[in-house]
Amino acid sequence: MAKHILRCTKCGKYTLHEECPCGGKAQEVKPPRYSPEDPYGDYRRKAKEQAWREQGLL
């Protein structure tokens, strides 16, 4: 049994077990820890901004 709440990658339901009753694998839903020295943060922010522009949100 997991320590934290997990989300199934197959059906999207939340569970505390590593394997969902639907048969899918569950993974943690917490975002990665923030680090001011993150070498890829700039790329992620640019990609997110570009995606928002394509969707017409910016």
CNS distance restraints for C-alpha pairs under 8 A (distance, minus, plus):
assign (resid   1 and name CA) (resid  16 and name CA) 6.31 0.50 0.50
assign (resid   1 and name CA) (resid  17 and name CA) 5.16 0.50 0.50
assign (resid   1 and name CA) (resid  18 and name CA) 6.70 0.50 0.50
assign (resid   2 and name CA) (resid   6 and name CA) 7.78 0.50 0.50
assign (resid   2 and name CA) (resid  16 and name CA) 5.54 0.50 0.50
assign (resid   2 and name CA) (resid  17 and name CA) 5.78 0.50 0.50
assign (resid   2 and name CA) (resid  18 and name CA) 6.52 0.50 0.50
assign (resid   3 and name CA) (resid  16 and name CA) 7.45 0.50 0.50
assign (resid   4 and name CA) (resid  16 and name CA) 6.66 0.50 0.50
assign (resid   4 and name CA) (resid  28 and name CA) 7.18 0.50 0.50
assign (resid   5 and name CA) (resid  14 and name CA) 6.77 0.50 0.50
assign (resid   5 and name CA) (resid  15 and name CA) 5.99 0.50 0.50
assign (resid   5 and name CA) (resid  16 and name CA) 5.15 0.50 0.50
assign (resid   5 and name CA) (resid  28 and name CA) 6.60 0.50 0.50
assign (resid   5 and name CA) (resid  29 and name CA) 7.32 0.50 0.50
assign (resid   6 and name CA) (resid  14 and name CA) 5.61 0.50 0.50
assign (resid   6 and name CA) (resid  15 and name CA) 5.27 0.50 0.50
assign (resid   6 and name CA) (resid  16 and name CA) 5.69 0.50 0.50
assign (resid   6 and name CA) (resid  17 and name CA) 7.18 0.50 0.50
assign (resid   6 and name CA) (resid  18 and name CA) 7.45 0.50 0.50
assign (resid   6 and name CA) (resid  26 and name CA) 5.55 0.50 0.50
assign (resid   6 and name CA) (resid  27 and name CA) 5.09 0.50 0.50
assign (resid   6 and name CA) (resid  28 and name CA) 4.61 0.50 0.50
assign (resid   6 and name CA) (resid  29 and name CA) 6.00 0.50 0.50
assign (resid   7 and name CA) (resid  12 and name CA) 5.86 0.50 0.50
assign (resid   7 and name CA) (resid  13 and name CA) 5.67 0.50 0.50
assign (resid   7 and name CA) (resid  14 and name CA) 4.38 0.50 0.50
assign (resid   7 and name CA) (resid  15 and name CA) 6.09 0.50 0.50
assign (resid   7 and name CA) (resid  26 and name CA) 5.05 0.50 0.50
assign (resid   7 and name CA) (resid  27 and name CA) 5.48 0.50 0.50
assign (resid   7 and name CA) (resid  28 and name CA) 6.31 0.50 0.50
assign (resid   7 and name CA) (resid  29 and name CA) 6.24 0.50 0.50
assign (resid   8 and name CA) (resid  12 and name CA) 4.78 0.50 0.50
assign (resid   8 and name CA) (resid  13 and name CA) 5.44 0.50 0.50
assign (resid   8 and name CA) (resid  14 and name CA) 6.26 0.50 0.50
assign (resid   8 and name CA) (resid  15 and name CA) 7.36 0.50 0.50
assign (resid   8 and name CA) (resid  19 and name CA) 7.68 0.50 0.50
assign (resid   8 and name CA) (resid  20 and name CA) 6.04 0.50 0.50
assign (resid   8 and name CA) (resid  24 and name CA) 5.97 0.50 0.50
assign (resid   8 and name CA) (resid  25 and name CA) 5.72 0.50 0.50
assign (resid   8 and name CA) (resid  26 and name CA) 4.07 0.50 0.50
assign (resid   8 and name CA) (resid  27 and name CA) 6.45 0.50 0.50
assign (resid   9 and name CA) (resid  24 and name CA) 6.21 0.50 0.50
assign (resid   9 and name CA) (resid  25 and name CA) 5.97 0.50 0.50
assign (resid   9 and name CA) (resid  26 and name CA) 5.86 0.50 0.50
assign (resid   9 and name CA) (resid  27 and name CA) 7.10 0.50 0.50
assign (resid  10 and name CA) (resid  22 and name CA) 7.79 0.50 0.50
assign (resid  10 and name CA) (resid  23 and name CA) 7.98 0.50 0.50
assign (resid  10 and name CA) (resid  24 and name CA) 5.09 0.50 0.50
assign (resid  10 and name CA) (resid  25 and name CA) 7.13 0.50 0.50
assign (resid  11 and name CA) (resid  22 and name CA) 7.29 0.50 0.50
assign (resid  11 and name CA) (resid  24 and name CA) 7.31 0.50 0.50
assign (resid  13 and name CA) (resid  20 and name CA) 8.00 0.50 0.50
assign (resid  15 and name CA) (resid  20 and name CA) 6.78 0.50 0.50
assign (resid  15 and name CA) (resid  26 and name CA) 7.51 0.50 0.50
assign (resid  17 and name CA) (resid  26 and name CA) 7.20 0.50 0.50
assign (resid  18 and name CA) (resid  25 and name CA) 6.40 0.50 0.50
assign (resid  18 and name CA) (resid  26 and name CA) 5.25 0.50 0.50
assign (resid  18 and name CA) (resid  27 and name CA) 7.21 0.50 0.50
assign (resid  19 and name CA) (resid  23 and name CA) 6.34 0.50 0.50
assign (resid  19 and name CA) (resid  24 and name CA) 5.99 0.50 0.50
assign (resid  19 and name CA) (resid  25 and name CA) 4.88 0.50 0.50
assign (resid  19 and name CA) (resid  26 and name CA) 5.52 0.50 0.50
assign (resid  20 and name CA) (resid  24 and name CA) 5.28 0.50 0.50
assign (resid  20 and name CA) (resid  25 and name CA) 6.13 0.50 0.50
assign (resid  20 and name CA) (resid  26 and name CA) 6.15 0.50 0.50
assign (resid  34 and name CA) (resid  38 and name CA) 7.66 0.50 0.50
assign (resid  40 and name CA) (resid  44 and name CA) 6.36 0.50 0.50
assign (resid  41 and name CA) (resid  45 and name CA) 6.18 0.50 0.50
assign (resid  42 and name CA) (resid  46 and name CA) 6.25 0.50 0.50
assign (resid  43 and name CA) (resid  47 and name CA) 6.11 0.50 0.50
assign (resid  44 and name CA) (resid  48 and name CA) 6.07 0.50 0.50
assign (resid  45 and name CA) (resid  49 and name CA) 6.11 0.50 0.50
assign (resid  46 and name CA) (resid  50 and name CA) 6.13 0.50 0.50
assign (resid  47 and name CA) (resid  51 and name CA) 6.18 0.50 0.50
assign (resid  48 and name CA) (resid  52 and name CA) 6.22 0.50 0.50
assign (resid  49 and name CA) (resid  53 and name CA) 6.21 0.50 0.50
assign (resid  49 and name CA) (resid  58 and name CA) 7.91 0.50 0.50
assign (resid  50 and name CA) (resid  54 and name CA) 6.26 0.50 0.50
assign (resid  51 and name CA) (resid  55 and name CA) 6.31 0.50 0.50
assign (resid  52 and name CA) (resid  56 and name CA) 6.16 0.50 0.50
assign (resid  52 and name CA) (resid  57 and name CA) 5.12 0.50 0.50
assign (resid  52 and name CA) (resid  58 and name CA) 5.96 0.50 0.50
assign (resid  53 and name CA) (resid  57 and name CA) 5.78 0.50 0.50
assign (resid  53 and name CA) (resid  58 and name CA) 5.11 0.50 0.50
